[in-house]
Amino acid sequence: MKKLLIAIIMCSMAASGYAALLTQGTSEIAVSGLWDFKTINNRYMDGQISYGYFVMDMLEVGGRASFADDDMHRTWKVAAAAEYNFDYFSYLEIVPEIIPFVGLSLGVAGTSYDINTETPRAVYDPSSKQ
């Protein structure tokens, strides 16, 4: 198991070893998510999609949308986002593959709860003696 984990980490590092040029006109699409079947509320899903466009060199603007659901509550988010990428490390030749950034996001979110009141829950009563 350790060897498999090390191999996965090494492959991911090799795949992301060279940073892309972040110049004007470049687009970025990101998709991420999780689906877990063994949670306390049976299942959990979440997902996010984002799109960004570099309006200037190193300056990206775009939007994000995400959701989460675990059979008890649902959450959704929609936001506008901006990121500025710093390219100072390539000039210093320390670690040219890493591009630090600062980001800002402004959006709206909503949540809905679905609490099942028909299922009896265990209630702790310290005064009861068994």
N, C-alpha and C positions, 0 to 999 in steps of 0.2 A: 504494500500500500504506500509506503514511504517513497519507493522508487517511482511509482506512478505519479504521485504528487509532485515530486521533484521534476519529472519529465514534463508535466503539464506547465509548471512554473517556468521552466527553461524555454519551452516552446512559446509561451505567451511573451516572454521577454524578448525573444528573437523576432517575433512578429511585430512588436512595437518598438524595435530598436532605432528606427530612423523616423524623425518627426517630419511631417509634411510641411510644405511651404504654405504659410497662412497669408496669402496675398488677396488683394481685392478681386472679387468675382468668384471666389471659392465658396462652395456650398458644403454644409455638413448635415448629415442625417444620422440620428442616433435612435436606437430602439433597444429597450431593456425590459426585463420582466422576471417574474418568479411565479411558480405554481407549486404549492406544497399541499400534499394530500393528508398529512398527519399533524394537524394542529389541534388545539383544544376545542376549536369550533369547526371541526371536520376538515375544512379545506381553506386555503388562503391563496389568493391570486393578486398580483399587482403588475402593472405595466406602465411604461412611459415611452413616449415618442417625442422627439424634438427635431426642429429644423432650424438651421442657422445659415446666414449669408454674410460674408465678409464685405462690408460696405467700404472699408479702407483696409490697408495692410494692418494685420493684427487686431482689428476691431470687428467683432461679430455681433449681429443682432438677429433675433429670431423668436420662436415661440416654443412652448412646451405644453404637453397635455399628459395627464396621468390618471390612473384609477387604482383602487384597491378594494377587495371584497373578501370577507372571511365568514360568510353565512350569518353574521350577526350585525355587521355594519358595512356600509358602502361609502367610499370616499372618492371624490373626483377633484381634479385641479386643472386649471388652465392659466397659463402665465406668459407674459412677454419677458424676454431675457436679453441680456447683453454681456459680452465678455471681452476683456482686453488682454491680449497675450503679450508677455514680455519676452523679447528675444535677446536679452543681455548675456545669457549663458553661452550662446554660440560665438559671441565676440571674445569672451574670456577663455573659451575652449576648455571649460571645466567638464561639463557634461552636455554636449550639444543636443542630445536626444530629448532632454527635458525642457519643456516650455512652460514656465509658471504663468498663471493667469489670475485675474480678479474678475468676479462676476456679480451681476445684479439681476434680480428677478422680481417681478411685480405681478401678482395674479389674484385669482379668486378661487375659493375651494368650497365644497359642500360635503356634508355627511348626512347619511340617513341610518337610523338604527332599526333593527328588527328583533326585538327582545321577545322571546317566546314565554308568555306567562302561564301557559297551560302545563308545562313540565314542572313538577314539584322539585324544589331545591332543598338540600339538606340545611337545616338551621341549627346552629350551635346554641345551646342553652346551658350556661354553666351551673344553673341552679338545679337542673334535673339530675337525679341520681339513678344510675342503672345497676 
